[in-house]
Amino acid sequence: MKPVKEPTSKFVKVRCPKCKNEQIIFGKATTEIKCLVCGKVIAQPTGGKTKIRSRILEVLE
């Protein structure tokens, strides 16, 4: 029996720099992520890890 691999991607809790809204995003998102309250872009895809343009509060495992 093969061992199960641990996932390399994580969910990240971030805070919008404009309106201070907190939301959880995927660490390897493939689309642009906007704040759910004000619409400011808080993360952009790069082909691998997401480029986060806001403050990271917590990495969720």
C-alpha positions as CSV (number, residue, x, y, z in Angstrom):
1,M,0.0,0.0,0.0
2,K,1.3,3.5,-1.0
3,P,1.5,6.2,1.6
4,V,-0.8,9.2,1.1
5,K,1.1,12.4,0.1
6,E,0.6,15.5,2.2
7,P,-1.0,18.4,0.2
8,T,1.5,21.2,-0.7
9,S,-1.1,23.9,-0.9
10,K,-2.8,25.7,2.0
11,F,-5.6,28.1,2.7
12,V,-4.6,31.5,3.9
13,K,-6.5,34.0,5.9
14,V,-5.8,37.6,4.7
15,R,-6.9,41.1,5.5
16,C,-7.9,43.6,2.7
17,P,-5.6,46.7,2.9
18,K,-8.5,49.0,1.9
19,C,-11.5,48.0,4.0
20,K,-9.9,45.6,6.5
21,N,-12.2,42.7,5.6
22,E,-10.8,39.3,6.5
23,Q,-11.3,36.4,4.1
24,I,-9.9,33.0,3.4
25,I,-8.3,32.3,0.0
26,F,-6.5,29.3,-1.6
27,G,-2.7,29.5,-1.7
28,K,-2.5,28.3,-5.3
29,A,-5.5,30.1,-6.9
30,T,-5.7,30.2,-10.7
31,T,-7.9,33.3,-10.9
32,E,-7.6,36.8,-9.6
33,I,-9.1,37.2,-6.1
34,K,-11.0,40.3,-5.1
35,C,-12.2,41.5,-1.7
36,L,-15.8,40.4,-1.2
37,V,-16.6,43.8,0.4
38,C,-14.8,46.5,-1.6
39,G,-13.7,44.7,-4.8
40,K,-9.9,45.5,-4.4
41,V,-7.6,42.8,-5.9
42,I,-6.0,41.0,-3.0
43,A,-4.3,38.1,-4.8
44,Q,-3.2,37.3,-8.3
45,P,-2.2,34.0,-9.9
46,T,1.4,33.4,-11.0
47,G,1.2,29.9,-12.4
48,G,2.2,28.4,-9.1
49,K,1.8,30.1,-5.7
50,T,-0.6,33.0,-5.6
51,K,0.9,36.5,-5.3
52,I,-0.9,37.9,-2.2
53,R,-1.3,41.7,-2.2
54,S,-2.7,41.9,1.3
55,R,-1.6,41.1,4.9
56,I,-1.5,37.4,5.7
57,L,-3.1,36.8,9.1
58,E,-2.8,33.1,9.3
59,V,-1.9,30.0,7.3
60,L,-4.6,27.3,7.8
61,E,-3.5,23.6,7.6
